[in-house]
Amino acid sequence: MTERLPPHVFRRRGFRALRRMTERQRAIFWAMRFEEIDYPTLGRRHGISAEEVEAEFAAALTLFMRFIDTPEPWWRRFWPW
């Protein structure tokens, strides 16, 4: 991302990305970002391997960045959600 987004646009796109993630992806993304937990600990928490945690986090991060970087269509100004 070469330019900074206004906070309200970043927040709106971020919430939209979080809604598109699966429940497990959202939980892992949230834990990695705010709780700073490592892969093996998250794997034990969710009952999956550390490699699967890594794959879920990568998918969630890819989805999040795609939503942040993609410009919104013009009609989002009138219907933001």
Secondary structure, DSSP 8 states (H G I E B T S, - for coil): --S---HHHHHHHHHHHHHHS-HHHHHHHHIIIII---HHHHHHHHTS-HHHHHHHHHHHHHHHHHHHHS---GGGGTS--
